[in-house]
């Protein structure tokens, strides 16, 4: 964050009616623009928490992928996009 100290919360969680996460800070935008690993981990963990762990897809491996799982009559389709390119600013993982 640009400010060293703030009274504004970076994350507000509510479990009164399901799991709701509110991010007043621009963590998602900063992750999208700057590919900050800690922000990506926070967003992924929030998605797991909000879903109660009921996520029908798990993708593991090196790289940066966007995955979209959807249903059509009689089939399930997984759309995978490789986000590593010169235009994204993402770098290929080497380890």
C-alpha positions as CSV (number, residue, x, y, z in Angstrom):
1,X,0.0,0.0,0.0
2,X,1.2,3.5,-0.7
3,X,0.3,4.8,2.8
4,X,2.5,3.6,5.7
5,X,-0.4,3.6,8.1
6,X,-4.2,3.9,7.6
7,X,-7.3,3.4,9.8
8,X,-9.1,1.9,6.8
9,X,-9.4,-1.9,6.9
10,X,-7.9,-3.8,3.9
11,X,-10.3,-6.7,4.3
12,X,-13.8,-7.1,5.9
13,X,-15.2,-10.6,6.4
14,X,-18.9,-11.3,7.2
15,X,-20.4,-14.7,7.9
16,X,-23.9,-13.6,8.9
17,X,-25.5,-14.7,5.6
18,X,-23.0,-17.0,3.9
19,X,-19.4,-15.9,3.4
20,X,-18.8,-12.4,2.2
21,X,-15.5,-10.7,1.7
22,X,-15.2,-7.0,1.0
23,X,-11.8,-5.5,-0.1
24,X,-11.9,-1.7,0.3
25,X,-8.3,-1.7,-0.9
26,X,-7.5,-2.2,-4.6
27,X,-5.9,-5.6,-4.2
28,X,-7.5,-7.2,-7.2
29,X,-6.6,-4.3,-9.5
30,X,-3.1,-4.2,-8.3
31,X,-2.7,-8.0,-8.8
32,X,-4.1,-7.7,-12.3
33,X,-1.7,-4.8,-13.2
34,X,1.4,-5.8,-11.3
35,X,1.1,-9.6,-10.8
36,X,1.9,-9.3,-7.1
37,X,2.2,-12.9,-5.7
38,X,0.9,-12.0,-2.2
39,X,-2.2,-10.4,-3.6
40,X,-2.8,-13.4,-5.8
41,X,-2.5,-15.7,-2.8
42,X,-4.9,-13.6,-0.8
43,X,-7.5,-13.5,-3.6
44,X,-7.2,-17.3,-4.2
45,X,-7.6,-18.0,-0.4
46,X,-10.6,-15.6,-0.3
47,X,-12.2,-17.5,-3.1
48,X,-11.7,-20.8,-1.3
49,X,-13.0,-19.4,1.9
50,X,-16.1,-17.8,0.3
51,X,-16.9,-21.0,-1.5
52,X,-16.6,-23.1,1.6
53,X,-14.0,-25.2,-0.3
54,X,-16.6,-26.3,-2.9
55,X,-14.6,-25.6,-6.0
56,X,-15.0,-28.2,-8.8
57,X,-11.6,-27.4,-10.4
58,X,-8.0,-27.5,-9.3
59,X,-5.1,-26.6,-11.7
60,X,-1.5,-27.0,-10.6
61,X,1.7,-26.4,-12.4
62,X,4.1,-23.7,-13.5
63,X,2.8,-20.7,-15.3
64,X,-0.1,-18.3,-15.2
65,X,-3.4,-19.7,-16.4
66,X,-7.0,-18.4,-16.5
67,X,-9.5,-21.3,-16.2
68,X,-13.2,-21.1,-16.8
69,X,-15.4,-24.2,-16.2
70,X,-18.9,-24.2,-17.5
71,X,-21.7,-26.6,-18.5
72,X,-23.5,-27.1,-21.7
73,X,-26.2,-29.7,-22.2
74,X,-24.6,-33.1,-21.9
75,X,-21.0,-31.9,-21.3
76,X,-18.7,-29.8,-19.1
77,X,-16.2,-27.6,-20.8
78,X,-12.9,-26.2,-19.4
79,X,-11.6,-23.1,-21.1
80,X,-7.9,-22.6,-20.4
81,X,-6.0,-19.4,-21.4
82,X,-2.2,-19.0,-21.1
83,X,-1.7,-15.6,-19.6
84,X,2.1,-15.5,-20.0
85,X,2.9,-13.2,-22.9
86,X,4.8,-10.0,-23.6
87,X,1.6,-8.0,-23.2
88,X,0.7,-9.2,-19.6
89,X,3.9,-8.4,-17.9
90,X,3.9,-11.9,-16.4
91,X,7.1,-13.9,-16.5
92,X,7.5,-17.6,-17.1
93,X,8.2,-19.5,-13.9
94,X,11.6,-21.2,-14.0
95,X,11.6,-23.3,-10.8
